[in-house]
Amino acid sequence: MKQPLLVFAAWLCMSVPASAALHTETVEYRHGDAVLEGYLAYDDAQQGKRPGVLVVHEWMGLGPYAKRRADQLARLGYIAFAADMYGKGVRPKDHAEAGQLSGLYRKDRHLMRARIQAALDALKANPLTDATRTAAIGYCFGGTAVLELARSGADVLGVVSLHGVLDTPNPEDARNITCKVLVLQGADDPFVTMDQVDAFEDEMQAADVDYHLVLYPGAVHSFTVPEAGNDPSTGVAYNEEADRQSWEALQAFLSDLFHEPEVRDIG
């Protein structure tokens, strides 16, 4: 169901604990013969297991943006793992190369699902992760990936797609979804038309999925990414208000998902 933007604006912001001691490290893991290199972040001052959040990068591969989001989640008390979908040392040099590389996974959803599952397994294997309480979030290409993870029937409590492509060659696989789904989308994203949004809603409703879809007016593709620039006419641009609202929506979703008191960070 489409939810009014004000639904998520009702939560008030709270401060991040001052005791946060961010620990980050590079983690090597595997998918078959492929060597992958993810990024782990958590609050070292916190004791015991905590919910785990998988972060999946945009089409340029694992870089500063996804790592920054992982850091933000770690400061909220989660253990966050930024996945590497492409492989150790495999990073596109430009958008043309990124389109080709991400296209391999868009054309092979089985590979996409298996690659993101390997990252989820690596997160769950960490001794600090409460493996019974995990979620996955993704941006752009990563948004598509976490939706495919859900369609695979993966054992997560929820997934969040932010300005991701919503289509799938296997819409009937939505019947495999057992988790909650949150989609945060730019209302004016030229790469995801309203026909595609409607088709996604039909897919979710036909499978009786517990989902929410939020459309941000005036926002185009990559609206949470400051590096995307500020010219919406290009179809790709940062939108400060949509970024703020979507970050608050994400935090509220995770708090509810993991049944924890909400600790807010406005980013």
C-alpha positions in Angstrom: 0.0 0.0 0.0 1.2 3.5 -0.7 1.8 5.4 2.6 1.6 9.2 3.0 5.0 10.8 3.6 3.7 12.1 6.9 3.4 8.6 8.3 7.1 8.4 8.8 7.6 12.1 9.7 5.7 11.5 12.9 8.7 10.0 14.7 10.8 12.5 16.6 14.6 12.5 16.4 16.7 11.4 19.4 20.4 11.8 19.9 23.0 9.1 19.2 24.7 7.7 22.4 27.9 9.6 23.1 29.6 6.4 24.1 29.7 5.1 20.5 33.2 3.8 19.6 33.1 2.9 15.9 35.1 -0.1 14.8 35.5 -0.8 11.1 37.4 -3.5 9.2 37.7 -5.1 5.8 36.3 -8.6 5.7 37.2 -11.1 3.0 34.6 -13.7 2.2 33.7 -16.0 -0.8 30.9 -16.9 -3.2 32.1 -20.1 -4.9 35.4 -19.3 -6.5 34.8 -15.5 -6.3 36.8 -13.7 -3.6 34.8 -10.7 -2.2 35.8 -7.9 0.1 33.2 -6.3 2.3 33.2 -3.6 5.0 32.1 -4.2 8.6 31.2 -1.6 11.1 29.9 -1.8 14.7 30.0 0.1 18.0 32.9 -1.4 19.9 31.7 0.1 23.2 28.5 -2.0 23.0 28.4 -5.4 24.6 27.0 -8.7 23.2 25.1 -9.5 20.1 23.1 -7.0 18.1 20.8 -6.9 15.0 22.7 -7.1 11.7 22.0 -4.9 8.7 23.4 -5.7 5.3 24.1 -2.7 3.1 24.3 -3.2 -0.7 26.1 -0.6 -2.8 25.0 1.3 -5.9 26.2 0.3 -9.4 29.7 1.8 -8.9 30.5 -0.9 -6.5 31.5 -0.9 -2.8 32.9 2.5 -2.1 32.7 5.5 0.3 29.0 6.0 0.0 27.9 2.5 1.1 30.6 2.5 3.8 29.3 5.8 5.1 25.8 4.3 5.4 27.3 1.3 7.2 29.0 3.6 9.7 25.7 5.5 10.3 23.9 2.2 11.1 26.7 1.1 13.4 26.3 4.3 15.4 22.7 3.3 15.8 23.7 0.1 17.6 23.6 -2.3 14.7 26.4 -4.4 13.2 26.5 -3.3 9.6 28.1 -5.1 6.7 28.6 -3.4 3.4 28.5 -6.2 0.7 30.8 -6.5 -2.2 28.7 -7.7 -5.1 31.4 -7.5 -7.8 34.4 -9.1 -6.3 37.7 -8.0 -4.6 39.3 -5.3 -6.6 36.5 -5.1 -9.2 35.4 -1.5 -9.3 34.0 0.2 -12.4 36.1 3.2 -13.6 33.1 5.1 -15.0 29.3 4.9 -15.4 29.6 3.0 -18.8 31.6 0.3 -17.1 29.2 0.3 -14.1 26.3 -0.2 -16.4 27.9 -3.2 -18.1 29.0 -4.8 -14.8 25.7 -4.3 -13.0 23.9 -5.4 -16.2 25.4 -8.9 -15.8 23.5 -9.3 -12.5 20.3 -7.7 -13.7 20.3 -10.2 -16.6 21.1 -13.1 -14.2 18.9 -12.8 -11.1 20.0 -16.2 -9.9 23.6 -14.9 -9.7 22.4 -11.7 -8.1 20.5 -13.6 -5.4 23.4 -16.0 -4.7 26.0 -13.2 -4.5 23.9 -11.2 -2.0 23.1 -14.3 0.0 26.9 -14.9 0.4 27.2 -11.5 2.0 24.2 -12.2 4.3 25.8 -15.4 5.4 29.1 -13.6 6.1 27.2 -11.1 8.3 25.3 -13.8 10.2 28.5 -15.7 10.8 30.0 -12.8 12.8 29.9 -13.6 16.5 28.5 -10.2 17.3 25.5 -10.6 15.0 22.1 -11.8 16.3 21.4 -14.0 13.3 17.7 -14.2 14.2 17.4 -10.4 13.7 18.8 -9.3 10.3 17.7 -7.0 7.5 19.1 -5.8 4.2 19.1 -2.4 2.6 20.3 -1.3 -0.8 20.7 1.8 -2.9 20.0 1.9 -6.7 21.5 -1.4 -7.9 21.6 -2.5 -4.3 17.9 -1.8 -4.0 17.2 -4.2 -6.8 19.5 -6.7 -5.1 17.8 -6.6 -1.8 14.4 -7.1 -3.4 15.7 -10.1 -5.2 17.0 -11.4 -1.9 13.5 -11.1 -0.5 12.0 -12.8 -3.6 14.5 -15.7 -3.1 12.8 -16.4 0.3 15.9 -15.4 2.3 15.8 -15.6 6.1 15.7 -11.9 6.9 13.1 -9.9 8.8 13.0 -7.1 6.3 14.5 -5.4 3.3 14.6 -1.7 2.2 15.1 -0.5 -1.3 16.1 3.1 -1.8 15.8 4.5 -5.4 16.2 0.9 -6.7 14.8 -0.6 -9.9 11.7 -2.5 -9.0 11.1 -4.8 -11.9 12.0 -8.5 -12.0 11.8 -11.2 -14.6 10.1 -13.5 -12.1 7.3 -11.6 -10.4 5.7 -14.9 -9.3 8.7 -15.4 -6.9 7.1 -12.8 -4.7 5.2 -15.6 -3.1 8.5 -16.7 -1.5 8.8 -13.4 0.4 8.5 -14.0 4.2 9.9 -10.6 5.4 8.6 -7.1 5.5 9.5 -4.8 2.5 10.0 -1.1 2.5 10.5 0.8 -0.8 11.6 4.4 -0.8 11.3 5.9 -4.2 11.6 9.2 -6.0 8.3 10.1 -7.5 10.0 11.7 -10.5 12.6 9.0 -11.1 12.8 8.7 -14.9 14.4 5.2 -14.6 11.5 3.8 -12.7 8.2 4.8 -14.3 4.9 4.8 -12.6 3.9 1.8 -14.7 6.8 -0.1 -13.1 5.8 1.1 -9.7 2.2 0.0 -10.3 3.5 -3.4 -11.6 5.5 -3.8 -8.4 2.5 -3.0 -6.2 0.5 -5.6 -8.2 3.3 -8.1 -7.6 3.4 -7.5 -3.9 -0.4 -7.5 -3.4 -0.9 -10.7 -5.5 1.6 -12.4 -3.1 0.1 -10.8 0.0 3.5 -9.3 1.0 3.7 -7.0 4.0 5.1 -4.0 2.2 5.1 -0.2 2.2 5.9 2.1 -0.7 6.8 5.8 -0.2 7.1 8.2 -3.1 9.0 11.5 -2.5 7.7 14.3 -4.7 10.4 16.1 -6.8 13.0 13.4 -6.1 14.7 11.7 -9.0 17.2 8.8 -9.1 20.0 8.6 -6.5 18.2 11.2 -4.3 20.1 10.1 -1.2 23.6 10.5 -2.8 25.2 13.9 -2.4 27.7 13.0 -5.0 24.9 12.7 -7.6 24.8 16.5 -8.0 21.9 18.9 -7.9 20.4 19.0 -11.3 17.2 16.9 -11.4 16.9 17.5 -15.2 19.6 14.9 -15.7 17.4 12.3 -13.9 20.0 11.7 -11.2 20.4 14.2 -8.4 20.6 14.6 -4.6 17.5 15.8 -2.8 18.2 16.9 0.8 14.6 16.7 2.0 14.0 13.3 0.5 17.3 12.0 1.9 16.3 13.2 5.4 12.8 11.8 5.2 14.0 8.4 3.8 16.7 8.1 6.4 14.1 8.7 9.2 11.8 6.2 7.5 14.6 3.6 7.4 15.4 4.1 11.0 11.8 3.7 12.1 11.4 0.6 10.0 14.5 -1.1 11.5 13.5 -0.1 15.0 10.0 -1.6 14.5 11.5 -4.6 12.8 13.9 -5.5 15.6 11.4 -4.4 18.4 13.9 -2.0 19.9 13.6 1.4 21.4 14.3 3.8 18.6 17.7 5.6 18.7 17.7 8.3 16.0 20.5 9.8 13.9 19.4 12.4 11.4 22.6 11.7 9.4 
